[in-house]
């Protein structure tokens, strides 16, 4: 109650600028965080959180699912658009607005259970073919660690291809978070019980943030930032994550 009252006072004290711009939350197809259901409607844990943010702030907006490259372009090109979840890195923090943590993900090297790997650290994984999605921060992360497409780095355009290549033996390990594996494999009709975490990658950033360009309207940014903090303080945020088994 105290936080809700403070939030109400905060909103009342912000000068009204007359903006009625409809905001856009954009995100890639990444279940269970954000994806299209069978009716083509955006759904997922972070979609529900975005809907709560709109309700709490009274802002008008909608949510769109699209390829990551396009989502990033839309956020950079349009000052009313936010990325629903984006890894926060030191470089990005200087060039974009980060309005709060939407969720945490831990990165792992994932492989088939039937195969054994001697992995002490990321450098030792260079003895094997490691895959991730082209254009993701994970590609830059692996390149910075010495991985190269000329040797052990295998890049694909979508997460479906990651798992298909792993099961077909065209790659050895996949760099990804472990939260979405079961749903991704189930959607492809692949047996989740045949894969396992081979090694945690501790140096990989783990926070997915709500993000926007520096030109995103400051009044709306402040409303969203404080509304997200309110959702966490009241327990509603945790309820949504629990519903989607993302504790």
Secondary structure, 3 states (H helix, E strand, C coil): CHHHHHHHHHHHHCCCCCCCCCEEEEECCECCCEEECCCCCEECHHHHHHHHHHHHHCCCEEEEECCHHHHHHHHHHCCCEEEEEEECCHHHHHHEEEEEEEEECCEEEEEECCCCCCCCCHHHHHHCCEEEECCCHHHHHHHHCCCCCCCCEEEECCHHHHHHHHHCCCCCEEEEECCCHHHHHHHHCCCHHHEEEEEECCCCCCEEEEEEECCCCHHHHHHHHHHHHHHHHHCHHHHHHHHCCCC
